[in-house]
Amino acid sequence: MPLLPARHYESEPTRFIRELLQRKPQLMDDMRKGRAIFWDKRPSDLKEERTMDEGQLPQKGYEYYYL
């Protein structure tokens, strides 16, 4: 008979995160604010970034490989 994991087993990292979120409930809001700075962009920001990307010069291939 194969060994099955215990149903009520909780790993140390999972327990640590759960206890941390219980002690600091504002942590999730802080994480969302931090994510919004770099990742959650409004469509206008993406349009501006796309315009800036179009102005870039084409990049050469691998610099150390000579044909």
Biopython code that builds the backbone (N, CA, C, O; Angstrom):
import numpy as np
from Bio.PDB.StructureBuilder import StructureBuilder

atoms = [
    (1, "MET", "N", (0.837, -1.171, 0.000)),
    (1, "MET", "CA", (0.000, 0.000, 0.000)),
    (1, "MET", "C", (0.896, 1.254, 0.000)),
    (1, "MET", "O", (1.781, 1.370, 0.848)),
    (2, "PRO", "N", (0.677, 2.195, -0.944)),
    (2, "PRO", "CA", (1.509, 3.399, -0.982)),
    (2, "PRO", "C", (1.212, 4.322, 0.198)),
    (2, "PRO", "O", (0.107, 4.354, 0.739)),
    (3, "LEU", "N", (2.221, 5.049, 0.560)),
    (3, "LEU", "CA", (2.049, 6.006, 1.648)),
    (3, "LEU", "C", (1.385, 7.273, 1.119)),
    (3, "LEU", "O", (1.802, 7.827, 0.102)),
    (4, "LEU", "N", (0.373, 7.713, 1.802)),
    (4, "LEU", "CA", (-0.325, 8.938, 1.420)),
    (4, "LEU", "C", (0.043, 10.048, 2.393)),
    (4, "LEU", "O", (0.247, 9.787, 3.579)),
    (5, "PRO", "N", (0.131, 11.277, 1.911)),
    (5, "PRO", "CA", (0.453, 12.369, 2.834)),
    (5, "PRO", "C", (-0.681, 12.570, 3.841)),
    (5, "PRO", "O", (-1.850, 12.323, 3.545)),
    (6, "ALA", "N", (-0.310, 13.017, 5.013)),
    (6, "ALA", "CA", (-1.315, 13.276, 6.045)),
    (6, "ALA", "C", (-2.255, 14.385, 5.573)),
    (6, "ALA", "O", (-1.822, 15.378, 4.989)),
    (7, "ARG", "N", (-3.526, 14.200, 5.834)),
    (7, "ARG", "CA", (-4.512, 15.179, 5.367)),
    (7, "ARG", "C", (-4.366, 16.532, 6.042)),
    (7, "ARG", "O", (-4.661, 17.569, 5.449)),
    (8, "HIS", "N", (-3.916, 16.512, 7.263)),
    (8, "HIS", "CA", (-3.840, 17.768, 8.008)),
    (8, "HIS", "C", (-2.417, 18.299, 8.100)),
    (8, "HIS", "O", (-2.120, 19.153, 8.936)),
    (9, "TYR", "N", (-1.541, 17.797, 7.245)),
    (9, "TYR", "CA", (-0.152, 18.258, 7.248)),
    (9, "TYR", "C", (-0.085, 19.681, 6.711)),
    (9, "TYR", "O", (-0.753, 20.024, 5.736)),
    (10, "GLU", "N", (0.727, 20.497, 7.358)),
    (10, "GLU", "CA", (0.944, 21.865, 6.910)),
    (10, "GLU", "C", (2.441, 22.129, 6.975)),
    (10, "GLU", "O", (3.050, 22.011, 8.038)),
    (11, "SER", "N", (3.032, 22.485, 5.848)),
    (11, "SER", "CA", (4.477, 22.692, 5.807)),
    (11, "SER", "C", (4.858, 23.933, 6.610)),
    (11, "SER", "O", (4.027, 24.795, 6.893)),
    (12, "GLU", "N", (6.130, 23.994, 6.965)),
    (12, "GLU", "CA", (6.614, 25.141, 7.734)),
    (12, "GLU", "C", (6.462, 26.455, 6.973)),
    (12, "GLU", "O", (6.028, 27.441, 7.568)),
    (13, "PRO", "N", (6.805, 26.514, 5.664)),
    (13, "PRO", "CA", (6.597, 27.784, 4.943)),
    (13, "PRO", "C", (5.126, 28.203, 4.896)),
    (13, "PRO", "O", (4.814, 29.386, 5.034)),
    (14, "THR", "N", (4.228, 27.246, 4.703)),
    (14, "THR", "CA", (2.803, 27.573, 4.674)),
    (14, "THR", "C", (2.351, 28.099, 6.023)),
    (14, "THR", "O", (1.620, 29.087, 6.097)),
    (15, "ARG", "N", (2.782, 27.446, 7.083)),
    (15, "ARG", "CA", (2.417, 27.880, 8.429)),
    (15, "ARG", "C", (2.980, 29.271, 8.713)),
    (15, "ARG", "O", (2.300, 30.113, 9.300)),
    (16, "PHE", "N", (4.234, 29.510, 8.291)),
    (16, "PHE", "CA", (4.854, 30.822, 8.505)),
    (16, "PHE", "C", (4.058, 31.925, 7.808)),
    (16, "PHE", "O", (3.782, 32.961, 8.412)),
    (17, "ILE", "N", (3.686, 31.714, 6.539)),
    (17, "ILE", "CA", (2.948, 32.735, 5.792)),
    (17, "ILE", "C", (1.575, 32.970, 6.411)),
    (17, "ILE", "O", (1.138, 34.113, 6.541)),
    (18, "ARG", "N", (0.894, 31.892, 6.793)),
    (18, "ARG", "CA", (-0.425, 32.038, 7.396)),
    (18, "ARG", "C", (-0.334, 32.839, 8.694)),
    (18, "ARG", "O", (-1.147, 33.733, 8.927)),
    (19, "GLU", "N", (0.651, 32.523, 9.541)),
    (19, "GLU", "CA", (0.811, 33.245, 10.810)),
    (19, "GLU", "C", (1.229, 34.690, 10.574)),
    (19, "GLU", "O", (0.784, 35.586, 11.291)),
    (20, "LEU", "N", (2.068, 34.926, 9.589)),
    (20, "LEU", "CA", (2.493, 36.287, 9.271)),
    (20, "LEU", "C", (1.301, 37.137, 8.841)),
    (20, "LEU", "O", (1.165, 38.283, 9.271)),
    (21, "LEU", "N", (0.436, 36.577, 7.994)),
    (21, "LEU", "CA", (-0.741, 37.319, 7.538)),
    (21, "LEU", "C", (-1.736, 37.540, 8.666)),
    (21, "LEU", "O", (-2.477, 38.523, 8.646)),
    (22, "GLN", "N", (-1.769, 36.650, 9.647)),
    (22, "GLN", "CA", (-2.634, 36.872, 10.805)),
    (22, "GLN", "C", (-2.095, 37.994, 11.680)),
    (22, "GLN", "O", (-2.863, 38.788, 12.224)),
    (23, "ARG", "N", (-0.769, 38.060, 11.816)),
    (23, "ARG", "CA", (-0.163, 39.108, 12.646)),
    (23, "ARG", "C", (-0.191, 40.467, 11.959)),
    (23, "ARG", "O", (-0.337, 41.495, 12.621)),
    (24, "LYS", "N", (-0.050, 40.478, 10.628)),
    (24, "LYS", "CA", (0.005, 41.738, 9.878)),
    (24, "LYS", "C", (-1.011, 41.702, 8.742)),
    (24, "LYS", "O", (-0.640, 41.432, 7.600)),
    (25, "PRO", "N", (-2.277, 41.968, 9.030)),
    (25, "PRO", "CA", (-3.305, 41.887, 7.973)),
    (25, "PRO", "C", (-3.134, 42.947, 6.876)),
    (25, "PRO", "O", (-3.635, 42.758, 5.768)),
    (26, "GLN", "N", (-2.444, 44.045, 7.156)),
    (26, "GLN", "CA", (-2.246, 45.092, 6.153)),
    (26, "GLN", "C", (-1.204, 44.692, 5.110)),
    (26, "GLN", "O", (-1.027, 45.396, 4.115)),
    (27, "LEU", "N", (-0.522, 43.582, 5.322)),
    (27, "LEU", "CA", (0.545, 43.148, 4.425)),
    (27, "LEU", "C", (0.036, 42.894, 3.009)),
    (27, "LEU", "O", (0.725, 43.227, 2.045)),
    (28, "MET", "N", (-1.137, 42.319, 2.862)),
    (28, "MET", "CA", (-1.688, 42.047, 1.532)),
    (28, "MET", "C", (-1.942, 43.353, 0.771)),
    (28, "MET", "O", (-1.671, 43.430, -0.427)),
    (29, "ASP", "N", (-2.455, 44.368, 1.447)),
    (29, "ASP", "CA", (-2.668, 45.665, 0.790)),
    (29, "ASP", "C", (-1.341, 46.289, 0.377)),
    (29, "ASP", "O", (-1.229, 46.864, -0.706)),
    (30, "ASP", "N", (-0.336, 46.176, 1.242)),
    (30, "ASP", "CA", (0.987, 46.699, 0.903)),
    (30, "ASP", "C", (1.564, 45.968, -0.309)),
    (30, "ASP", "O", (2.189, 46.588, -1.170)),
    (31, "MET", "N", (1.357, 44.661, -0.377)),
    (31, "MET", "CA", (1.850, 43.896, -1.523)),
    (31, "MET", "C", (1.149, 44.320, -2.812)),
    (31, "MET", "O", (1.786, 44.415, -3.862)),
    (32, "ARG", "N", (-0.150, 44.573, -2.740)),
    (32, "ARG", "CA", (-0.888, 45.023, -3.935)),
    (32, "ARG", "C", (-0.408, 46.396, -4.391)),
    (32, "ARG", "O", (-0.279, 46.644, -5.590)),
    (33, "LYS", "N", (-0.145, 47.284, -3.440)),
    (33, "LYS", "CA", (0.364, 48.618, -3.798)),
    (33, "LYS", "C", (1.736, 48.511, -4.456)),
    (33, "LYS", "O", (2.008, 49.196, -5.442)),
    (34, "GLY", "N", (2.600, 47.652, -3.914)),
    (34, "GLY", "CA", (3.926, 47.448, -4.504)),
    (34, "GLY", "C", (3.844, 46.859, -5.894)),
    (34, "GLY", "O", (4.599, 47.247, -6.785)),
    (35, "ARG", "N", (2.934, 45.930, -6.080)),
    (35, "ARG", "CA", (2.764, 45.329, -7.403)),
    (35, "ARG", "C", (2.266, 46.366, -8.398)),
    (35, "ARG", "O", (2.685, 46.365, -9.555)),
    (36, "ALA", "N", (1.384, 47.241, -7.965)),
    (36, "ALA", "CA", (0.818, 48.248, -8.859)),
    (36, "ALA", "C", (1.883, 49.211, -9.375)),
    (36, "ALA", "O", (1.739, 49.769, -10.462)),
    (37, "ILE", "N", (2.936, 49.405, -8.614)),
    (37, "ILE", "CA", (3.992, 50.331, -9.047)),
    (37, "ILE", "C", (4.655, 49.840, -10.327)),
    (37, "ILE", "O", (4.895, 50.625, -11.244)),
    (38, "PHE", "N", (4.952, 48.539, -10.394)),
    (38, "PHE", "CA", (5.726, 48.027, -11.520)),
    (38, "PHE", "C", (4.936, 47.198, -12.514)),
    (38, "PHE", "O", (5.305, 47.161, -13.688)),
    (39, "TRP", "N", (3.859, 46.527, -12.101)),
    (39, "TRP", "CA", (3.226, 45.552, -12.972)),
    (39, "TRP", "C", (1.830, 45.935, -13.421)),
    (39, "TRP", "O", (1.500, 45.740, -14.590)),
    (40, "ASP", "N", (1.018, 46.459, -12.566)),
    (40, "ASP", "CA", (-0.367, 46.762, -12.920)),
    (40, "ASP", "C", (-0.431, 48.144, -13.563)),
    (40, "ASP", "O", (-0.601, 49.155, -12.881)),
    (41, "LYS", "N", (-0.295, 48.167, -14.866)),
    (41, "LYS", "CA", (-0.258, 49.433, -15.600)),
    (41, "LYS", "C", (-1.620, 49.732, -16.221)),
    (41, "LYS", "O", (-2.338, 48.833, -16.657)),
    (42, "ARG", "N", (-1.944, 50.986, -16.245)),
    (42, "ARG", "CA", (-3.161, 51.421, -16.927)),
    (42, "ARG", "C", (-2.914, 51.393, -18.434)),
    (42, "ARG", "O", (-1.763, 51.481, -18.861)),
    (43, "PRO", "N", (-3.955, 51.273, -19.245)),
    (43, "PRO", "CA", (-3.764, 51.224, -20.702)),
    (43, "PRO", "C", (-3.023, 52.434, -21.259)),
    (43, "PRO", "O", (-2.256, 52.290, -22.211)),
    (44, "SER", "N", (-3.228, 53.606, -20.701)),
    (44, "SER", "CA", (-2.519, 54.782, -21.221)),
    (44, "SER", "C", (-1.017, 54.639, -21.007)),
    (44, "SER", "O", (-0.233, 55.049, -21.863)),
    (45, "ASP", "N", (-0.603, 54.064, -19.877)),
    (45, "ASP", "CA", (0.821, 53.865, -19.636)),
    (45, "ASP", "C", (1.401, 52.861, -20.634)),
    (45, "ASP", "O", (2.518, 53.043, -21.118)),
    (46, "LEU", "N", (0.661, 51.825, -20.937)),
    (46, "LEU", "CA", (1.143, 50.838, -21.893)),
    (46, "LEU", "C", (1.265, 51.430, -23.292)),
    (46, "LEU", "O", (2.192, 51.099, -24.031)),
    (47, "LYS", "N", (0.337, 52.301, -23.654)),
    (47, "LYS", "CA", (0.405, 52.944, -24.968)),
    (47, "LYS", "C", (1.655, 53.820, -25.058)),
    (47, "LYS", "O", (2.350, 53.826, -26.074)),
    (48, "GLU", "N", (1.929, 54.555, -23.989)),
    (48, "GLU", "CA", (3.118, 55.406, -23.973)),
    (48, "GLU", "C", (4.386, 54.553, -24.039)),
    (48, "GLU", "O", (5.337, 54.909, -24.735)),
    (49, "GLU", "N", (4.403, 53.457, -23.334)),
    (49, "GLU", "CA", (5.569, 52.579, -23.366)),
    (49, "GLU", "C", (5.755, 51.973, -24.749)),
    (49, "GLU", "O", (6.885, 51.852, -25.222)),
    (50, "ARG", "N", (4.668, 51.592, -25.403)),
    (50, "ARG", "CA", (4.754, 51.036, -26.757)),
    (50, "ARG", "C", (5.333, 52.075, -27.708)),
    (50, "ARG", "O", (6.150, 51.742, -28.567)),
    (51, "THR", "N", (4.920, 53.326, -27.565)),
    (51, "THR", "CA", (5.450, 54.397, -28.412)),
    (51, "THR", "C", (6.953, 54.558, -28.190)),
    (51, "THR", "O", (7.708, 54.754, -29.143)),
    (52, "MET", "N", (7.383, 54.473, -26.933)),
    (52, "MET", "CA", (8.809, 54.595, -26.645)),
    (52, "MET", "C", (9.577, 53.409, -27.223)),
    (52, "MET", "O", (10.691, 53.582, -27.718)),
    (53, "ASP", "N", (9.002, 52.209, -27.170)),
    (53, "ASP", "CA", (9.666, 51.030, -27.702)),
    (53, "ASP", "C", (9.837, 51.119, -29.212)),
    (53, "ASP", "O", (10.823, 50.616, -29.749)),
    (54, "GLU", "N", (8.904, 51.743, -29.897)),
    (54, "GLU", "CA", (9.001, 51.868, -31.351)),
    (54, "GLU", "C", (10.184, 52.740, -31.756)),
    (54, "GLU", "O", (10.693, 52.601, -32.868)),
    (55, "GLY", "N", (10.633, 53.636, -30.877)),
    (55, "GLY", "CA", (11.743, 54.520, -31.184)),
    (55, "GLY", "C", (13.106, 53.906, -30.942)),
    (55, "GLY", "O", (14.117, 54.561, -31.194)),
    (56, "GLN", "N", (13.171, 52.689, -30.468)),
    (56, "GLN", "CA", (14.459, 52.063, -30.194)),
    (56, "GLN", "C", (15.112, 51.594, -31.491)),
    (56, "GLN", "O", (14.435, 51.245, -32.458)),
    (57, "LEU", "N", (16.432, 51.594, -31.487)),
    (57, "LEU", "CA", (17.183, 51.090, -32.616)),
    (57, "LEU", "C", (17.220, 49.570, -32.561)),
    (57, "LEU", "O", (17.201, 48.989, -31.475)),
    (58, "PRO", "N", (17.274, 48.916, -33.726)),
    (58, "PRO", "CA", (17.363, 47.459, -33.696)),
    (58, "PRO", "C", (18.683, 47.021, -33.067)),
    (58, "PRO", "O", (19.731, 47.613, -33.325)),
    (59, "GLN", "N", (18.622, 46.003, -32.257)),
    (59, "GLN", "CA", (19.799, 45.521, -31.552)),
    (59, "GLN", "C", (20.468, 44.426, -32.364)),
    (59, "GLN", "O", (19.801, 43.569, -32.943)),
    (60, "LYS", "N", (21.804, 44.463, -32.401)),
    (60, "LYS", "CA", (22.545, 43.434, -33.106)),
    (60, "LYS", "C", (22.420, 42.117, -32.364)),
    (60, "LYS", "O", (22.005, 42.076, -31.205)),
    (61, "GLY", "N", (22.777, 41.062, -33.035)),
    (61, "GLY", "CA", (22.751, 39.737, -32.431)),
    (61, "GLY", "C", (23.811, 39.580, -31.378)),
    (61, "GLY", "O", (24.315, 40.563, -30.834)),
    (62, "TYR", "N", (24.145, 38.363, -31.093)),
    (62, "TYR", "CA", (25.133, 38.050, -30.075)),
    (62, "TYR", "C", (26.460, 38.708, -30.412)),
    (62, "TYR", "O", (27.024, 38.461, -31.477)),
    (63, "GLU", "N", (26.954, 39.532, -29.524)),
    (63, "GLU", "CA", (28.122, 40.358, -29.803)),
    (63, "GLU", "C", (29.409, 39.543, -30.013)),
    (63, "GLU", "O", (30.316, 40.011, -30.701)),
    (64, "TYR", "N", (29.504, 38.383, -29.458)),
    (64, "TYR", "CA", (30.751, 37.631, -29.490)),
    (64, "TYR", "C", (30.759, 36.557, -30.560)),
    (64, "TYR", "O", (31.670, 35.731, -30.609)),
    (65, "TYR", "N", (29.761, 36.564, -31.404)),
    (65, "TYR", "CA", (29.682, 35.564, -32.458)),
    (65, "TYR", "C", (29.883, 36.271, -33.787)),
    (65, "TYR", "O", (29.039, 37.066, -34.200)),
    (66, "TYR", "N", (30.990, 35.992, -34.459)),
    (66, "TYR", "CA", (31.293, 36.646, -35.722)),
    (66, "TYR", "C", (30.934, 35.737, -36.880)),
    (66, "TYR", "O", (31.243, 34.545, -36.857)),
    (67, "LEU", "N", (30.291, 36.284, -37.882)),
    (67, "LEU", "CA", (29.965, 35.495, -39.066)),
    (67, "LEU", "C", (31.029, 35.650, -40.117)),
    (67, "LEU", "O", (30.927, 35.057, -41.191)),
]
sb = StructureBuilder()
sb.init_structure("model")
sb.init_model(0)
sb.init_chain("A")
sb.init_seg("    ")
for serial, (resi, resn, name, xyz) in enumerate(atoms, 1):
    if name == "N":
        sb.init_residue(resn, " ", resi, " ")
    sb.init_atom(name, np.array(xyz, "f"), 0.0, 1.0, " ", f" {name:<3s}", serial, name[0])
structure = sb.get_structure()
